[in-house]
């Protein structure tokens, strides 16, 4: 089985909020884009947080808008074996260097985990994070996580105080 690899982080020195997924799914890997599955609610959810319709923008403009809002993206798993896209199928994960990344982000105030797999692994990695950096668990934006969009959006709204 081939190992699937995470994308590079999307961050800069102004990142105040870092959102971490588990590992890109097959549709995202094929598209070469974070949250590239058309049914994934991520862009709608984070658009509600930033106050912009990010889903309507071309991908590169979405990333630019996130950075302008102080929001960064990455994954807790650098690589893993996984048939398909479900987090439950992840095997032999190699952790991303979250500690190293967090130390390069002077404005960071919160790390949010997109889904329970990201939260479980990410919280363990970031147990000794810098003081003042909050950890926030979010319901997954994945279509595999069956929960009404309004419920997800209400939980994700907690991120608004960290985004510009």
ZATORBA-182810 format. One line per 3 residues: number of its first residue (from 1); their letters; for each residue z negated, x, y negated of C-alpha. Coordinates in Angstrom, 1 decimal. Example, Ala and Ser with C-alpha at 12.3 -4.5 7.8 and 13.67 -1.06 7.14 Angstrom:
<atoms>
1	AS	-7.8/12.3/4.5 ~ -7.1/13.7/1.1
</atoms>
This chain:
<atoms>
1	XXX	0.0/0.0/0.0 ~ 0.9/1.3/-3.5 ~ -1.8/1.8/-6.1
4	XXX	-1.5/-0.3/-9.2 ~ -2.4/1.4/-12.4 ~ -3.9/0.1/-15.7
7	XXX	-2.0/0.4/-19.0 ~ -3.2/2.8/-21.7 ~ -5.9/1.5/-24.0
10	XXX	-4.9/-0.3/-27.2 ~ -7.5/1.0/-29.7 ~ -7.9/2.9/-32.9
13	XXX	-10.8/4.2/-35.0 ~ -11.2/0.7/-36.5 ~ -11.8/-1.1/-33.2
16	XXX	-15.0/-3.2/-33.5 ~ -14.4/-5.3/-30.4 ~ -13.1/-4.0/-27.1
19	XXX	-11.9/-6.6/-24.5 ~ -11.8/-5.3/-20.9 ~ -10.0/-7.0/-18.1
22	XXX	-10.1/-5.8/-14.5 ~ -6.6/-4.6/-13.7 ~ -3.2/-5.9/-14.7
25	XXX	-1.6/-8.5/-12.4 ~ 1.8/-8.2/-10.9 ~ 3.5/-10.2/-13.7
28	XXX	1.9/-8.0/-16.3 ~ 2.9/-4.9/-14.5 ~ 6.5/-6.1/-14.2
31	XXX	6.6/-7.0/-17.9 ~ 4.8/-3.8/-19.0 ~ 2.5/-5.9/-21.1
34	XXX	-1.2/-6.8/-21.2 ~ -1.6/-10.4/-20.1 ~ 2.1/-10.8/-19.3
37	XXX	1.8/-13.8/-17.0 ~ 3.1/-16.8/-18.9 ~ 0.2/-19.0/-17.6
40	XXX	-2.5/-16.5/-18.6 ~ -4.4/-18.0/-21.6 ~ -5.4/-14.6/-23.1
43	XXX	-3.1/-14.7/-26.1 ~ -4.0/-18.3/-27.0 ~ -7.7/-17.5/-26.6
46	XXX	-7.8/-14.3/-28.6 ~ -5.5/-16.0/-31.2 ~ -8.2/-18.6/-31.7
49	XXX	-10.7/-15.8/-32.3 ~ -8.5/-14.0/-34.8 ~ -7.1/-17.1/-36.4
52	XXX	-3.5/-16.2/-35.7 ~ -1.0/-17.7/-33.3 ~ -0.6/-14.4/-31.4
55	XXX	1.2/-16.1/-28.5 ~ 4.2/-16.9/-30.8 ~ 4.6/-13.2/-31.8
58	XXX	6.7/-10.5/-30.0 ~ 4.5/-8.3/-27.8 ~ 4.4/-5.3/-30.1
61	XXX	3.5/-7.5/-33.0 ~ 0.6/-9.0/-31.0 ~ -0.8/-5.5/-30.4
64	XXX	-0.4/-4.7/-34.1 ~ -2.2/-7.9/-35.1 ~ -5.0/-7.2/-32.6
67	XXX	-5.6/-3.7/-34.1 ~ -5.5/-5.2/-37.6 ~ -8.3/-7.6/-36.5
70	XXX	-10.3/-4.7/-35.1 ~ -9.7/-5.8/-31.5 ~ -8.8/-3.4/-28.7
73	XXX	-7.7/-3.8/-25.1 ~ -8.2/-2.0/-21.8 ~ -9.3/-2.5/-18.2
76	XXX	-12.3/-1.4/-16.3 ~ -10.2/-0.2/-13.3 ~ -7.8/2.7/-13.8
79	XXX	-6.1/2.1/-10.5 ~ -6.6/0.3/-7.2 ~ -4.9/-1.0/-4.1
82	XXX	-4.2/-4.7/-4.4 ~ -1.7/-7.0/-2.7 ~ -0.8/-9.7/-5.3
85	XXX	-2.8/-10.2/-8.4 ~ -6.2/-11.7/-7.4 ~ -9.3/-9.7/-8.3
88	XXX	-10.8/-10.6/-4.9 ~ -8.0/-8.5/-3.3 ~ -8.8/-5.3/-5.2
91	XXX	-9.6/-2.4/-2.8 ~ -10.5/1.3/-3.4 ~ -10.8/0.9/-7.2
94	XXX	-11.0/4.0/-9.4 ~ -13.0/3.3/-12.6 ~ -11.5/3.8/-16.0
97	XXX	-13.4/6.2/-18.3 ~ -15.0/3.5/-20.3 ~ -17.9/5.7/-21.4
100	XXX	-15.5/8.3/-22.7 ~ -13.4/5.7/-24.6 ~ -16.4/4.0/-26.1
103	XXX	-17.6/7.3/-27.5 ~ -14.3/7.7/-29.4 ~ -14.7/4.3/-31.2
106	XXX	-17.1/4.8/-34.2 ~ -16.8/1.2/-35.4 ~ -17.3/-0.4/-32.0
109	XXX	-19.9/-3.3/-32.0 ~ -19.1/-5.2/-28.8 ~ -17.4/-5.0/-25.5
112	XXX	-16.3/-8.2/-24.0 ~ -15.4/-8.6/-20.3 ~ -12.5/-11.0/-19.4
115	XXX	-13.7/-12.4/-16.1 ~ -16.5/-11.8/-13.6 ~ -14.9/-8.8/-11.9
118	XXX	-14.5/-7.0/-15.2 ~ -18.1/-7.9/-16.2 ~ -19.6/-6.7/-12.9
121	XXX	-17.9/-3.3/-12.9 ~ -17.9/-2.8/-16.6 ~ -21.6/-3.5/-17.1
124	XXX	-22.4/-0.9/-14.5 ~ -20.2/1.7/-16.1 ~ -21.5/0.9/-19.6
127	XXX	-25.2/0.6/-18.8 ~ -26.0/3.6/-21.0 ~ -23.6/2.6/-23.9
130	XXX	-24.4/3.6/-27.5 ~ -27.1/1.6/-29.3 ~ -25.9/-1.4/-31.1
133	XXX	-22.9/-2.2/-28.8 ~ -23.3/-5.7/-27.3 ~ -21.9/-6.6/-23.9
136	XXX	-20.4/-10.1/-23.6 ~ -19.2/-11.9/-20.5 ~ -16.3/-14.3/-20.9
139	XXX	-14.6/-16.7/-18.5 ~ -11.4/-15.3/-17.2 ~ -8.2/-16.1/-19.1
142	XXX	-6.4/-16.0/-15.8 ~ -4.7/-19.2/-14.5 ~ -6.4/-18.5/-11.1
145	XXX	-9.7/-19.2/-12.9 ~ -9.6/-23.0/-13.0 ~ -11.6/-24.1/-16.0
148	XXX	-10.5/-26.3/-18.9 ~ -8.9/-24.3/-21.8 ~ -11.4/-26.0/-24.2
151	XXX	-14.3/-24.6/-22.2 ~ -12.8/-21.1/-22.2 ~ -12.0/-21.3/-25.9
154	XXX	-15.6/-22.3/-26.7 ~ -16.9/-19.3/-24.8 ~ -14.4/-16.9/-26.4
157	XXX	-15.2/-18.2/-29.9 ~ -18.4/-16.1/-29.7 ~ -16.1/-13.1/-30.4
160	XXX	-15.1/-14.2/-33.8 ~ -18.0/-12.4/-35.6 ~ -16.6/-9.1/-34.3
163	XX	-13.0/-9.6/-35.2 ~ -11.6/-9.5/-38.8
</atoms>
